[in-house]
Amino acid sequence: MTFQFPIYADGSFDAATCSGGWAFVAYENGRQMYAASGKVVATSNNTLEVLAVLNAIAWIAAQVPERSITLWTDAAHVIEGCRRWRAIWRTNGWKRITPNPHARRRPISDMEIWQQLDRLLDQHPNVIVEWRKGHSGAAGNELADALARTPRSAKT
């Protein structure tokens, strides 16, 4: 399978305002074909990183559902969530379970976002989520980061 359609996603959080942005940039054959960003009130950078990937996959589902796509993110939390944790969370009723049988089951942070992402990833197995080191010179990653830091209300 050849992945000629990379998408870069990133989130940015400002603790002072408890808000931030998400963004993604899609390329086809080395040329930017689409970019989108948004600003939201959030509680953490992790929330915005997950939102960036969710919005990217929602766009994929609507615009290019049959394409083989590599979605790049610099968020290890998102990679682990997509590759491993979402299956565990789904099995556990979207609760965190600890080895201590007396401990309370805790809800997953950003559970609704993760549930949406889980559904989309199951519906689009042609999307591979991969890790890319942030601020390492990858043009798509740098642009997604810049858009997330200064998000626009409208998609471009």
FENZIPE-V602586 format. One record per pair of residues at least 4 apart in sequence whose C-alpha atoms are under 6 Angstrom apart, sorted by the first residue. I is the first residue (numbers start at 1). J is the second residue. D is the distance in Angstrom with one decimal. If there is no record, write none. Layout:
BEGIN
I/J/D + I/J/D
END
This chain:
BEGIN
3/68/5.7 + 3/69/5.6 + 4/29/5.9 + 5/27/5.7 + 5/28/4.9 + 5/69/5.2 + 6/27/5.6 + 6/69/5.8 + 6/70/4.9 + 6/71/5.9 + 7/25/5.5 + 7/26/4.3 + 7/71/4.7 + 8/24/5.4 + 8/25/5.3 + 8/71/5.8 + 8/72/4.7 + 8/140/5.6 + 8/141/5.5 + 9/23/5.7 + 9/24/4.1 + 9/52/5.4 + 9/53/5.8 + 9/73/5.3 + 9/144/5.8 + 10/22/5.9 + 10/23/5.5 + 10/49/5.6 + 10/52/5.6 + 10/144/5.6 + 10/145/5.5 + 11/21/5.7 + 11/22/4.3 + 11/48/4.7 + 11/49/4.3 + 11/52/5.9 + 11/148/5.4 + 12/20/5.4 + 12/21/5.3 + 12/45/6.0 + 12/148/5.5 + 12/149/5.6 + 13/19/6.0 + 13/20/4.3 + 13/45/4.8 + 14/18/5.8 + 14/19/5.6 + 14/20/5.6 + 18/42/5.8 + 19/40/5.7 + 19/41/4.1 + 19/42/5.1 + 20/39/5.6 + 20/40/5.7 + 21/38/5.5 + 21/39/4.3 + 21/148/4.5 + 21/151/5.6 + 22/37/5.5 + 22/38/5.5 + 22/48/5.6 + 22/52/4.7 + 22/148/4.6 + 23/36/5.6 + 23/37/4.0 + 23/52/5.4 + 23/144/5.4 + 23/147/5.8 + 23/148/4.9 + 24/35/5.7 + 24/36/5.6 + 24/56/6.0 + 24/144/5.3 + 25/34/5.9 + 25/35/4.3 + 25/144/5.9 + 26/32/5.9 + 26/33/5.7 + 26/34/5.1 + 27/31/5.2 + 27/32/4.3 + 27/33/5.2 + 35/156/5.6 + 36/155/4.5 + 36/156/5.6 + 37/151/5.2 + 37/152/5.7 + 38/151/5.1 + 38/152/5.6 + 38/153/5.4 + 39/151/5.6 + 51/55/6.0 + 54/117/5.5 + 59/63/5.8 + 60/64/5.0 + 60/65/5.5 + 61/65/4.5 + 68/126/4.9 + 68/127/6.0 + 69/127/4.8 + 70/127/5.9 + 70/128/4.8 + 70/129/6.0 + 71/128/6.0 + 71/129/4.8 + 72/129/6.0 + 72/130/5.0 + 72/131/5.6 + 72/132/5.8 + 73/131/5.2 + 73/132/5.7 + 74/131/5.5 + 74/132/5.0 + 74/133/5.3 + 74/134/5.1 + 78/82/6.0 + 79/83/6.0 + 80/84/5.4 + 81/85/4.5 + 81/86/5.5 + 82/86/6.0 + 85/89/5.9 + 86/90/5.9 + 89/94/4.4 + 89/95/5.9 + 90/94/5.2 + 95/105/5.8 + 95/106/5.4 + 95/107/4.6 + 95/108/5.6 + 96/105/5.5 + 96/106/5.1 + 97/105/5.4 + 114/118/5.9 + 147/151/5.2
END
